[in-house]
Amino acid sequence: MISWLQQHMLPCAFKYFFGIDCPICGAQRSLLLLMQGDFDASFKMYPPLLFVSALIFFATAYLLFPLQVKEKYLKYYSGFVLTVIIVNYTFKIVTNTV
């Protein structure tokens, strides 16, 4: 399954049109590395993936169990994840590691 996913990765339209990475460039490759069990390489490829994965988990938990998961915490964590993505993207642009 992983080899099939590697052969069918989606191209980045942002990079195609503008010539630079988008804020989530590297997430697909990072997810594949995570699925292969290479946590270190996955984190180095796209550090926000762990936070985004946790956000998806919390959002799913909120949809399934709305009384147990507070909406305000989901909003705060969403803002935190967005901040992590922006900081990561800014670091990539400033250090020219695009």
JOMO-V634416 format. One record per helix or strand of 2 or more residues. SS is the DSSP state (H for helix, E for strand). FROM is the first residue (numbers start at 1). TO is the last residue. If there is no record, write none. Layout:
<<SS/FROM/TO> <SS/FROM/TO>>
This chain:
<<H/2/7> <H/13/18> <H/27/35> <H/39/45> <H/49/64> <H/71/94>>
